[in-house]
Amino acid sequence: MKRNYEYIVLGLGGLGSGAAYWLSRKAGGEVLGLEQYEIGHVRGESQDHSRIIRLSYHNTAYVELAKLAYDAWHTLERESGDQVVLKTGGLDIAKHDTKIPLDTYRTAMSACNVEYEDLDADEIMKRWPQFTLSDDIEGLFQEDSGIAMAARANAAHQKMARANGATLIDNTPVTNIVTSGDEVTVETPDGTFTCRKLVIAAGPWSNRALGYLGMEIPLEVTREQVTYFAAQHPEDFAPDRFPVWIWMDDPCFYGFPTFGEAGPKAAQDAGGKPTTADTRDFEVEPENLRGVEEFLSRYIPGALGPIIYTKTCLYTLTPDRDFVIDTVPGHDNVVVAIGAGHAFKFASQIGRLLSELALTGESTIDLEPFVLDRPILKMRNPPKNYMQ
Ligand SMILES: Cc1cc2nc3c(=O)[nH]c(=O)nc-3n(C[C@H](O)[C@H](O)[C@H](O)COP(=O)(O)OP(=O)(O)OC[C@H]3O[C@@H](n4cnc5c(N)ncnc54)[C@H](O)[C@@H]3O)c2cc1C
């Protein structure tokens, strides 16, 4: 068995699978991916049918990153022959006095030349009668938003990484990392592997992986959940008749057209309780579910119906909810990414950025907003702002 590689990727969730794919396009058989559980397991952050993808973001760094994200997914689609993004259009809706002002989104999109439409409640209900909105509600519609097909996209990344010669091994946890000079050694129960550059994409296990390098940052792992509803008329929520949507307030709710199951999906963003990746449970949180049902009954009543199922999932939240995409300080041959509970849409692009950092030590875009040594990540008890 080959034990020495140019590049090792620790973790094959959304981001790690993206990194393995982009590295494999340049380095083929010199890429090893190590996953602690079976590939496609549901204990992390990246499974399920759908994640929202959107250009609509609160600052220009994310809007520009989102443009590149579409480009990265299209490359994957072209090379794999698998569709992984479905455009449905996206609606950000809020009351005029919301805690997540739509103006920051307007400003960021305008600065990045992204077109969007301002819609009042009447216009929204005219286009999508599935909504029941009062006059004090407005919306932003952006036509490129849609669904990133999470499980499918991960499988496409993995398929193409393997087709390019990469080795992806499941059920192999990395239990220690040692860097020395030009070499990184990763220890597993099945023996050690060495490489020139290590990519860490450990999701909710990030602090454990960083801990092997003597580093810890203030991350909060929360247990989130999403619910599929058997709407009476699921066809009213077909992707060509109903957009992805986000209720831009605290609490923040979001949802999807009928996709992957026989009815629409809805959830609360960052509404889950703190947990850890190793001690979390998979039980439904009834209060959280009630909040989603109450929201739907008020604003999208036709989406409510018997529950098809509720699925739990984890967020790994930085206090400012900004990503980490960086070289680990003091360990030039280790790069890391952490998704902050909104990274799936960027998984291929973050994988591309990680591959650039690993291949050349540099990236094609400015990664300053995502550095590991930003002040808030050095605080012991930083203020948290999960609503953007
Ligand atoms: C309910 C929910 C809804 C979401 N909605 C959206 C959305 O609409 N749009 C969006 O863009 N994002 C969304 N996100 C966020 C997005 O899904 C995550 O940011 C993204 O999937 C993170 O991927 P990851 O690869 O960092 O983590 P993970 O998918 O958890 O992958 C980490 C992997 O590393 C492995 N690993 C960890 N430690 C080791 C080790 N020591 N050795 C070997 N393997 C290891 C783990 O087993 C795991 O497979 C949502 C997340 C959830 C939970």
The ligand as an ORCA input file, in Angstrom:
! r2SCAN-3c Opt
* xyz 0 1
  C     -29.194     21.524      8.364
  C     -28.130     22.216      7.587
  C     -28.493     23.075      6.565
  C     -27.528     23.746      5.840
  N     -27.924     24.540      4.817
  C     -26.996     25.106      4.016
  C     -27.396     25.812      2.862
  O     -28.595     25.919      2.565
  N     -26.431     26.350      2.077
  C     -25.105     26.214      2.369
  O     -24.279     26.722      1.610
  N     -24.685     25.547      3.461
  C     -25.601     24.989      4.284
  N     -25.211     24.275      5.394
  C     -23.809     24.267      5.781
  C     -22.978     23.295      4.988
  O     -23.698     22.098      4.780
  C     -21.655     23.057      5.703
  O     -21.007     24.306      5.916
  C     -20.732     22.156      4.909
  O     -21.411     20.993      4.502
  C     -19.510     21.810      5.753
  O     -18.795     20.771      5.134
  P     -17.481     20.207      5.810
  O     -16.802     19.377      4.779
  O     -16.715     21.303      6.448
  O     -17.980     19.293      7.042
  P     -18.446     17.773      7.049
  O     -19.372     17.490      5.956
  O     -18.881     17.467      8.425
  O     -17.129     16.976      6.722
  C     -16.078     16.791      7.639
  C     -15.608     15.378      7.450
  O     -14.361     15.202      8.103
  C     -14.349     13.923      8.668
  N     -13.331     13.912      9.719
  C     -13.287     14.755     10.781
  N     -12.208     14.482     11.538
  C     -11.555     13.460     10.927
  C     -10.372     12.749     11.252
  N      -9.642     13.007     12.349
  N      -9.972     11.763     10.408
  C     -10.684     11.476      9.275
  N     -11.843     12.118      8.954
  C     -12.252     13.103      9.767
  C     -15.764     13.747      9.171
  O     -16.105     12.417      9.444
  C     -16.564     14.376      8.053
  O     -16.929     13.418      7.082
  C     -26.157     23.585      6.143
  C     -25.775     22.714      7.160
  C     -26.756     22.021      7.870
  C     -26.331     21.095      8.976
*
